[in-house]
Amino acid sequence: MFKKPLVVHPFLLAIFPILFLFAHNIGQLTLNVIFAPIAIVVLFTLSSWSLLSLAFKDKEKAGLIVSWFLFLFFSYGHFHRVMNATGFRFDLGLILIENSRVLLVTWSILFFLGFSFFITTHRSLRNFTNLLNTIAFFLIVISLINIGAYKLKARGTWRDTISAESVKNSSGDFGMTDTLPNIYFIVLDGYAGPDILQEIYGYQNTEFLSYLTKKGFYIANESRSNYCQTALSLASCLNLKYLDDLIEQVDIESKDFSPLKNMIKSSSVFRFLRQYGYKIVAFSSGYSGTEIKEADIYITCGRTLNEFQNELLNTTPVPVVLRIFKKYNRFDLHRRKLLYAIDHLVDPCELESPIFVFAHIKAPHPPFVFGQHGEKVDPATGFTDHDGNWLIRKGKLTKAEYLKGYRDQLIFINGKIKKALDGILSKSKKPPIIILQADHGPRSMLVWEDPKKTYFKECMSILNTYYLPNHGDIHLYDGITPVNTFRIIFNHYFDTDYELLEDKSYFSTAKHPYRLIDVTDKIDSVIYAKHSE
């Protein structure tokens, strides 16, 4: 008698999609994002396999049924993406059925066919089980090797020098906290400057800009971002310098964002202000690069999905099933996070001064989940925060839909921000410093991997406004870029002597974030290929 083989393939095949997705996006993620999903799928697999084993008195058949289900479950999103990309439509003349529903029905039929086969077959499944065990084992090993090799390479090419870097001291008195203003740094993701809003989006932002001017804000009308990606832009701004030192250390081909995330979370701005007794208050953003959980006070609306969990769900039919039954909506979660952060910006005014408030609000950046009056919008694209040509393509959005979605969401966000600023200004015990700034432009004319087809002016044009009491705005100028933001503020309010840096802008692709292209002199050049609408 041969011993029956161990049935391990369901557990390995449950873990593999998580490891595969993590390995594919490893440069932008930390290892801890995989632990909760792995625990959930392993628990589900164990429960399903145990119940089926009891029901059919056959562990091999139970294992094969579970593995068949897991394959269909985690391959759903990939097949759906291919269907959309190829323009497939299930058209019955008067009825056009969504690809997601066609695929869901097809996958359900395939599952029940496989289920029936495994239950009714009288053939020995020992060899098939052994084969699946071997395949699943090698899939896991390959993923772990890829992850391990990447981590070792990243560790070998970058040293954490941020914590060791000395913070420039001022001649001020560290003990005089009573006179120091609260500082608000509010980052509106992808908010365009007035020139681009008019040129591309056909929108004059006059009402909002007039409101800011009347409130005493300085508007840098010709401001550009220093970098075209959030992590690069904020790492530079919050450390008062360009990323030249980092670029010299990392592999130029690297996609590892962990050095940038560390620069944000352990920034020079945070460390400088802590010398003066400032408490760091950070709002949850939903983007791992700006989740400052190490802040003195971390404010969140509760449990929501991070970007990895959203991408993992997109590989499954779960969002489609929930949408059909009108249950749990990821767009609602995103709306809740955005509104919570904006509506609660005023809350830190009640805290003991001085405080530095950091809020990265992922709007008006996609997904476009608000109409201009605040009505709910659930894009047919499914939940994704992609932009540029990753969103404007067949099966996703047309350019016209992108422009309208962006414009409508921006108009709504304007109203919410006005209310928040009114609250901050009225409830602050002494005039605060407020920086309302974008990290990059709106990117409807961005081709992620082809700079020659990208309109740099739109990528780099940003909203950049300052409320600097006690004549702090005398040092500002129309073309200021974020790298000089805190140099000017620290010089005026903390008596430092930072020299202003030359205002430059750098473009890099998603595949090679550290391979920087100086586009300072090209920003006003129309060198993009017009996107089809």
C-alpha positions as CSV (number, residue, x, y, z in Angstrom):
1,M,0.0,0.0,0.0
2,F,1.2,3.5,-0.9
3,K,0.8,6.2,1.6
4,K,-1.5,9.0,0.5
5,P,0.4,12.1,-0.5
6,L,0.3,15.2,1.7
7,V,-2.3,17.7,0.4
8,V,-0.3,21.0,0.6
9,H,-1.0,22.5,-2.8
10,P,-4.2,24.4,-1.7
11,F,-2.3,26.3,0.9
12,L,0.6,27.1,-1.3
13,L,-1.7,28.2,-4.2
14,A,-3.6,30.4,-1.8
15,I,-0.4,32.2,-0.7
16,F,1.2,32.4,-4.2
17,P,-1.1,35.2,-5.7
18,I,-0.3,37.4,-2.7
19,L,3.5,36.8,-3.0
20,F,3.3,37.3,-6.8
21,L,1.5,40.6,-6.5
22,F,3.9,41.7,-3.7
23,A,7.0,40.7,-5.8
24,H,5.6,42.6,-8.8
25,N,5.1,45.8,-6.8
26,I,7.9,45.3,-4.2
27,G,9.5,48.6,-4.8
28,Q,6.5,50.5,-3.5
29,L,5.5,48.2,-0.6
30,T,6.7,47.1,2.8
31,L,6.7,43.4,3.8
32,N,4.0,43.8,6.5
33,V,1.3,44.4,3.9
34,I,1.1,40.7,3.0
35,F,0.6,39.3,6.5
36,A,-3.1,40.0,6.9
37,P,-4.1,38.7,3.4
38,I,-2.0,35.6,3.9
39,A,-3.7,34.9,7.3
40,I,-7.1,35.3,5.8
41,V,-6.6,33.1,2.7
42,V,-4.8,30.4,4.8
43,L,-7.7,30.4,7.3
44,F,-10.3,30.2,4.4
45,T,-8.3,27.4,2.7
46,L,-8.0,25.4,5.9
47,S,-11.7,25.8,6.7
48,S,-12.8,24.9,3.2
49,W,-10.5,21.9,2.9
50,S,-11.5,20.6,6.3
51,L,-15.2,20.8,5.6
52,L,-15.0,19.2,2.1
53,S,-12.8,16.5,3.5
54,L,-15.4,15.7,6.1
55,A,-18.2,15.8,3.6
56,F,-16.6,13.6,0.9
57,K,-14.3,11.5,3.1
58,D,-11.5,12.2,0.7
59,K,-8.7,14.7,1.4
60,E,-7.2,14.6,-2.1
61,K,-10.5,15.4,-3.8
62,A,-11.2,18.2,-1.2
63,G,-7.8,19.6,-1.9
64,L,-8.2,19.6,-5.7
65,I,-11.6,21.3,-5.4
66,V,-10.2,24.0,-3.2
67,S,-7.2,24.6,-5.5
68,W,-9.5,24.7,-8.5
69,F,-11.6,27.4,-6.8
70,L,-8.5,29.4,-5.8
71,F,-7.1,29.3,-9.3
72,L,-10.4,30.7,-10.7
73,F,-10.8,33.1,-7.8
74,F,-7.3,34.8,-8.2
75,S,-7.2,34.6,-12.0
76,Y,-10.5,36.4,-12.5
77,G,-9.2,39.9,-12.4
78,H,-6.3,39.1,-14.8
79,F,-8.7,37.7,-17.4
80,H,-11.1,40.6,-16.9
81,R,-8.3,43.0,-17.6
82,V,-7.4,41.2,-20.8
83,M,-11.0,41.3,-22.0
84,N,-11.2,45.0,-21.4
85,A,-7.9,45.7,-23.1
86,T,-8.8,43.7,-26.2
87,G,-12.2,45.5,-26.5
88,F,-14.2,42.4,-26.0
89,R,-18.0,43.0,-25.6
90,F,-20.8,40.5,-25.1
91,D,-23.4,42.2,-27.3
92,L,-26.8,40.5,-27.8
93,G,-28.2,43.3,-29.9
94,L,-30.6,45.0,-27.5
95,I,-28.6,43.9,-24.5
96,L,-25.0,44.6,-23.7
97,I,-23.8,42.6,-20.8
98,E,-20.9,43.8,-18.7
99,N,-17.6,41.8,-19.2
100,S,-17.4,41.4,-15.4
101,R,-20.7,39.6,-15.3
102,V,-20.0,37.4,-18.4
103,L,-16.7,36.3,-16.8
104,L,-18.4,35.7,-13.4
105,V,-20.9,33.4,-15.0
106,T,-18.2,31.7,-17.0
107,W,-16.0,31.2,-14.0
108,S,-19.0,29.8,-12.0
109,I,-19.7,27.3,-14.7
110,L,-16.1,26.2,-14.9
111,F,-15.9,25.8,-11.1
112,F,-19.0,23.6,-11.0
113,L,-17.7,21.5,-13.9
114,G,-14.4,21.0,-12.1
115,F,-16.3,20.3,-8.9
116,S,-18.4,17.6,-10.5
117,F,-15.4,16.0,-12.2
118,F,-13.5,15.7,-8.9
119,I,-16.5,14.4,-7.0
120,T,-17.6,11.8,-9.5
121,T,-14.2,10.5,-10.8
122,H,-13.1,7.1,-9.7
123,R,-9.5,7.6,-11.0
124,S,-6.6,7.8,-8.6
125,L,-5.7,11.4,-7.9
126,R,-2.5,10.6,-6.2
127,N,-0.2,11.6,-9.1
128,F,-2.2,14.7,-9.9
129,T,-1.9,15.7,-6.2
130,N,1.8,15.1,-6.2
131,L,2.2,17.2,-9.4
132,L,0.2,20.1,-8.0
133,N,2.2,20.0,-4.8
134,T,5.4,20.2,-6.8
135,I,4.2,23.0,-9.1
136,A,2.8,25.0,-6.2
137,F,6.1,24.5,-4.2
138,F,8.2,25.9,-7.0
139,L,5.9,28.8,-7.6
140,I,6.3,29.8,-3.9
141,V,10.1,29.2,-4.0
142,I,10.5,31.4,-7.2
143,S,8.5,34.2,-5.6
144,L,10.5,34.1,-2.4
145,I,13.8,34.1,-4.3
146,N,12.6,37.1,-6.3
147,I,11.6,38.9,-3.1
148,G,14.7,38.0,-1.2
149,A,17.1,38.9,-4.1
150,Y,15.4,42.3,-4.4
151,K,15.6,43.0,-0.7
152,L,19.3,42.1,-0.6
153,K,20.1,44.2,-3.6
154,A,18.2,47.2,-2.2
155,R,20.0,46.8,1.1
156,G,23.3,46.7,-0.6
157,T,22.8,49.8,-2.6
158,W,21.3,52.2,-0.1
159,R,22.4,53.3,3.4
160,D,20.0,55.1,5.7
161,T,21.8,58.4,6.2
162,I,18.7,60.5,6.9
163,S,18.6,59.8,10.6
164,A,22.3,60.6,10.9
165,E,22.1,63.8,9.0
166,S,22.4,66.9,11.3
167,V,19.4,69.2,11.3
168,K,20.3,72.8,10.7
169,N,19.9,74.7,13.9
170,S,18.7,78.2,14.1
171,S,19.7,81.0,16.4
172,G,16.2,81.0,18.1
173,D,15.3,79.9,21.6
174,F,14.1,76.3,21.7
175,G,12.2,77.0,24.9
176,M,9.9,79.7,23.7
177,T,7.1,77.5,22.5
178,D,4.3,79.9,23.5
179,T,5.1,82.2,20.6
180,L,5.4,79.6,17.9
181,P,2.6,79.3,15.3
182,N,0.9,76.0,14.5
183,I,1.9,74.8,11.0
184,Y,-0.5,73.1,8.6
185,F,1.0,71.3,5.5
186,I,-1.9,70.2,3.4
187,V,-1.1,68.3,0.2
188,L,-3.8,68.0,-2.4
189,D,-2.8,65.2,-4.6
190,G,-2.5,66.1,-8.3
191,Y,-4.1,69.6,-7.9
192,A,-3.2,71.6,-11.1
193,G,-2.0,75.2,-11.2
194,P,-4.4,77.8,-12.7
195,D,-2.7,77.9,-16.1
196,I,-3.2,74.1,-16.7
197,L,-6.7,74.2,-15.3
198,Q,-7.6,76.8,-17.9
199,E,-5.6,75.4,-20.8
200,I,-6.5,71.7,-20.6
201,Y,-9.5,71.4,-18.3
202,G,-11.3,74.4,-19.5
203,Y,-11.9,75.6,-16.0
204,Q,-11.1,79.0,-14.5
205,N,-10.4,78.5,-10.8
206,T,-11.3,82.1,-10.1
207,E,-13.7,81.6,-7.2
208,F,-11.4,79.4,-5.2
209,L,-8.3,81.5,-5.9
210,S,-10.2,84.7,-5.1
211,Y,-11.3,83.2,-1.8
212,L,-7.7,82.3,-0.9
213,T,-6.5,85.8,-1.8
214,K,-9.2,87.4,0.4
215,K,-8.2,85.2,3.3
216,G,-4.6,86.5,3.0
217,F,-3.0,83.6,1.1
218,Y,-0.2,84.1,-1.4
219,I,-0.7,82.2,-4.6
220,A,2.4,81.2,-6.6
221,N,0.8,81.3,-10.0
222,E,3.8,79.9,-11.9
223,S,4.7,77.2,-9.4
224,R,5.9,73.8,-10.6
225,S,6.6,70.6,-8.8
226,N,10.2,69.5,-8.4
227,Y,9.3,65.8,-9.2
228,C,6.4,64.2,-11.0
229,Q,5.7,61.4,-8.4
230,T,4.3,61.8,-4.9
231,A,7.1,60.0,-3.0
232,L,9.9,61.9,-4.8
233,S,8.2,65.2,-4.5
234,L,7.4,65.0,-0.7
235,A,10.7,63.4,0.2
236,S,12.4,66.4,-1.4
237,C,10.1,69.1,0.0
238,L,10.1,67.7,3.6
239,N,13.9,67.5,3.5
240,L,14.5,70.9,2.0
241,K,16.7,69.6,-0.8
242,Y,16.8,67.8,-4.1
243,L,17.3,64.0,-4.1
244,D,20.9,64.1,-5.5
245,D,22.4,62.5,-2.5
246,L,19.9,59.6,-2.6
247,I,20.4,59.1,-6.3
248,E,24.1,58.6,-5.8
249,Q,23.4,55.8,-3.4
250,V,20.6,53.8,-5.0
251,D,20.8,51.7,-8.0
252,I,19.6,53.9,-10.9
253,E,17.5,51.0,-12.2
254,S,15.8,50.4,-8.8
255,K,12.1,50.7,-8.2
256,D,12.5,50.5,-4.4
257,F,10.5,53.4,-2.8
258,S,11.6,52.5,0.8
259,P,14.4,55.1,0.9
260,L,11.9,57.8,-0.2
261,K,9.3,56.7,2.4
262,N,11.9,56.7,5.1
263,M,12.9,60.3,4.1
264,I,9.3,61.3,4.5
265,K,8.6,59.6,7.8
266,S,11.9,60.7,9.3
267,S,12.1,64.1,7.5
268,S,14.3,67.0,8.3
269,V,11.2,69.1,8.8
270,F,9.8,66.9,11.5
271,R,13.1,66.7,13.3
272,F,13.8,70.4,13.1
273,L,10.4,71.3,14.5
274,R,10.6,68.8,17.3
275,Q,13.6,70.7,18.6
276,Y,11.2,73.5,19.3
277,G,8.7,71.3,21.1
278,Y,6.3,70.8,18.1
279,K,4.1,67.7,18.1
280,I,3.7,66.1,14.8
281,V,0.0,65.4,13.9
282,A,-0.5,63.2,10.8
283,F,-3.7,62.2,9.0
284,S,-4.1,58.8,7.4
285,S,-3.8,59.1,3.7
286,G,-4.3,55.6,2.3
287,Y,-1.0,55.7,0.6
288,S,1.8,53.9,2.4
289,G,4.4,56.5,1.5
290,T,2.6,59.1,3.5
291,E,1.2,57.0,6.4
292,I,3.1,58.7,9.2
293,K,2.0,56.3,12.0
294,E,5.1,57.3,13.9
295,A,3.7,60.8,14.4
296,D,3.0,62.0,17.9
297,I,-0.7,62.0,17.0
298,Y,-2.0,59.8,14.1
299,I,-5.6,60.5,13.0
300,T,-7.6,58.0,11.0
301,C,-11.2,57.4,10.1
302,G,-10.9,53.7,11.1
303,R,-10.1,50.6,9.2
304,T,-9.8,51.0,5.4
305,L,-8.0,49.1,2.7
306,N,-4.4,50.0,1.7
307,E,-3.2,50.1,-1.9
308,F,-1.9,46.5,-1.9
309,Q,-5.2,45.2,-0.5
310,N,-7.1,47.1,-3.2
311,E,-4.9,45.7,-5.9
312,L,-5.3,42.2,-4.5
313,L,-9.1,42.5,-4.5
314,N,-9.0,43.6,-8.1
315,T,-7.6,40.2,-9.1
316,T,-10.7,38.5,-7.6
317,P,-14.5,38.6,-8.4
318,V,-15.2,40.0,-4.9
319,P,-15.8,43.7,-6.0
320,V,-18.2,42.5,-8.7
321,V,-20.2,40.2,-6.5
322,L,-20.5,42.9,-3.8
323,R,-21.5,45.5,-6.4
324,I,-24.2,43.1,-7.8
325,F,-25.6,42.7,-4.3
326,K,-25.1,46.3,-3.4
327,K,-23.0,45.5,-0.4
328,Y,-19.6,47.0,0.7
329,N,-18.3,49.6,-1.7
330,R,-14.7,50.5,-1.9
331,F,-15.6,53.9,-3.4
332,D,-17.6,54.6,-0.3
333,L,-14.5,53.8,1.8
334,H,-12.4,56.1,-0.3
335,R,-15.0,58.9,0.0
336,R,-15.1,58.4,3.7
337,K,-11.4,58.7,4.1
338,L,-11.2,61.8,2.0
339,L,-14.0,63.6,3.7
340,Y,-12.9,62.5,7.2
341,A,-9.4,64.0,6.7
342,I,-10.8,67.3,5.3
343,D,-13.6,67.7,7.8
344,H,-11.3,67.0,10.7
345,L,-8.4,69.3,9.7
346,V,-9.8,71.8,12.2
347,D,-9.6,69.4,15.1
348,P,-5.9,69.9,16.0
349,C,-6.6,73.5,16.7
350,E,-7.9,72.3,20.1
351,L,-4.5,70.7,20.9
352,E,-1.8,72.3,22.9
353,S,0.5,74.4,20.7
354,P,2.8,74.2,18.9
355,I,1.8,71.5,16.4
356,F,2.8,70.6,12.8
357,V,-0.2,69.1,10.9
358,F,0.6,66.9,7.9
359,A,-2.4,65.9,5.7
360,H,-1.9,64.2,2.3
361,I,-5.4,64.2,0.7
362,K,-5.6,61.9,-2.4
363,A,-7.8,64.3,-4.4
364,P,-8.5,65.6,-6.9
365,H,-6.3,62.7,-8.1
366,P,-8.2,59.6,-9.4
367,P,-10.4,57.7,-8.6
368,F,-13.0,60.3,-9.4
369,V,-15.6,59.5,-6.7
370,F,-17.3,62.9,-6.4
371,G,-19.4,65.0,-8.7
372,Q,-19.0,68.7,-8.5
373,H,-21.9,69.0,-6.0
374,G,-20.6,66.1,-3.8
375,E,-22.8,63.5,-5.4
376,K,-21.4,60.0,-5.3
377,V,-19.7,58.7,-8.4
378,D,-18.7,55.0,-8.8
379,P,-16.4,54.8,-11.9
380,A,-17.1,51.9,-14.2
381,T,-13.3,51.3,-14.3
382,G,-13.4,49.5,-11.0
383,F,-11.4,50.8,-8.1
384,T,-8.0,52.1,-9.1
385,D,-5.9,55.1,-8.3
386,H,-4.0,55.0,-11.6
387,D,-3.8,58.1,-13.8
388,G,-2.3,59.1,-17.1
389,N,-2.3,56.5,-19.9
390,W,-2.8,53.7,-17.3
391,L,-6.3,55.1,-16.8
392,I,-7.0,56.8,-20.2
393,R,-7.1,53.7,-22.4
394,K,-9.4,51.1,-24.0
395,G,-11.6,49.5,-21.3
396,K,-11.0,52.3,-18.8
397,L,-11.7,56.1,-19.4
398,T,-11.7,58.3,-22.5
399,K,-9.7,61.5,-22.2
400,A,-13.0,63.5,-22.1
401,E,-14.3,61.4,-19.2
402,Y,-11.0,61.9,-17.4
403,L,-11.1,65.7,-17.8
404,K,-14.7,65.9,-16.6
405,G,-14.1,63.6,-13.7
406,Y,-11.1,65.5,-12.6
407,R,-12.8,68.9,-13.0
408,D,-15.9,67.9,-11.1
409,Q,-14.0,66.4,-8.2
410,L,-11.7,69.4,-8.0
411,I,-14.7,71.8,-7.8
412,F,-16.2,69.7,-4.9
413,I,-12.9,69.5,-3.1
414,N,-12.5,73.3,-3.4
415,G,-15.7,73.8,-1.4
416,K,-14.6,71.4,1.3
417,I,-11.2,72.9,1.6
418,K,-12.7,76.4,1.9
419,K,-14.8,75.2,4.9
420,A,-11.8,73.6,6.5
421,L,-9.6,76.7,6.1
422,D,-12.4,78.9,7.5
423,G,-12.4,76.6,10.6
424,I,-8.6,76.6,11.0
425,L,-8.3,80.4,10.7
426,S,-11.3,81.1,13.1
427,K,-10.4,78.5,15.8
428,S,-6.6,79.1,15.9
429,K,-5.5,80.9,19.0
430,K,-2.8,82.7,17.1
431,P,-2.4,83.0,13.3
432,P,-1.2,79.7,11.9
433,I,1.1,79.0,9.0
434,I,-0.8,77.1,6.3
435,I,0.8,75.6,3.2
436,L,-1.8,74.3,0.7
437,Q,0.3,72.6,-2.0
438,A,0.1,69.8,-4.6
439,D,2.7,67.1,-5.1
440,H,2.4,67.0,-8.9
441,G,0.1,68.0,-11.7
442,P,-3.1,66.2,-12.9
443,R,-1.4,64.1,-15.6
444,S,-4.1,63.5,-18.2
445,M,-1.3,63.9,-20.9
446,L,1.1,61.6,-19.2
447,V,2.5,58.5,-20.9
448,W,4.2,56.8,-18.0
449,E,7.0,55.1,-19.8
450,D,7.5,57.5,-22.7
451,P,8.7,61.0,-21.8
452,K,8.6,62.0,-25.5
453,K,4.8,61.6,-25.5
454,T,4.3,63.4,-22.1
455,Y,3.3,67.0,-21.6
456,F,5.6,68.1,-18.9
457,K,3.9,71.3,-18.1
458,E,0.7,69.5,-17.1
459,C,2.7,66.9,-15.0
460,M,4.5,69.7,-13.1
461,S,1.9,72.5,-12.8
462,I,0.7,72.7,-9.2
463,L,-1.4,74.7,-6.8
464,N,1.0,76.2,-4.4
465,T,-0.4,78.7,-1.8
466,Y,0.8,80.0,1.5
467,Y,-0.8,81.7,4.5
468,L,2.2,83.2,6.3
469,P,1.3,85.7,9.0
470,N,3.6,88.5,10.2
471,H,4.9,89.4,6.7
472,G,6.2,85.9,6.0
473,D,5.0,86.2,2.5
474,I,7.5,88.9,1.5
475,H,10.0,86.2,0.6
476,L,7.7,84.3,-1.7
477,Y,7.6,84.6,-5.5
478,D,5.5,83.3,-8.4
479,G,7.8,80.5,-9.5
480,I,8.6,79.0,-6.1
481,T,8.9,75.2,-6.0
482,P,8.3,73.0,-3.0
483,V,12.0,72.4,-2.3
484,N,12.2,76.0,-1.1
485,T,9.0,76.0,0.9
486,F,10.4,75.2,4.3
487,R,13.7,77.0,3.6
488,I,11.7,80.3,3.4
489,I,9.5,79.5,6.3
490,F,12.3,78.4,8.6
491,N,14.4,81.4,7.6
492,H,11.6,83.9,8.5
493,Y,10.1,82.3,11.6
494,F,13.1,80.4,13.1
495,D,16.0,82.7,12.0
496,T,17.8,80.0,10.0
497,D,20.0,81.0,7.1
498,Y,19.1,78.5,4.4
499,E,20.0,79.7,0.9
500,L,17.2,79.3,-1.7
501,L,17.9,76.6,-4.3
502,E,17.4,77.0,-8.0
503,D,13.9,75.9,-8.9
504,K,14.1,72.8,-11.1
505,S,11.7,70.1,-12.3
506,Y,12.6,66.5,-12.9
507,F,10.6,63.8,-14.7
508,S,11.0,60.0,-14.2
509,T,9.0,57.0,-15.3
510,A,7.1,54.6,-13.1
511,K,9.5,51.8,-14.1
512,H,12.6,53.9,-13.3
513,P,11.7,56.5,-10.7
514,Y,15.4,57.3,-10.0
515,R,16.4,57.8,-13.6
516,L,15.7,61.5,-13.5
517,I,15.3,63.8,-16.6
518,D,15.8,67.5,-16.0
519,V,12.7,69.1,-17.8
520,T,13.0,72.6,-16.3
521,D,13.5,74.2,-19.7
522,K,11.1,71.9,-21.4
523,I,8.0,72.5,-19.3
524,D,6.4,74.9,-21.7
525,S,7.2,72.7,-24.8
526,V,4.3,70.9,-26.3
527,I,6.0,67.7,-27.2
528,Y,3.3,65.2,-26.4
529,A,1.3,63.1,-28.8
530,K,-2.3,64.0,-28.5
531,H,-4.4,61.4,-26.7
532,S,-7.4,60.1,-28.4
533,E,-10.6,61.1,-26.8
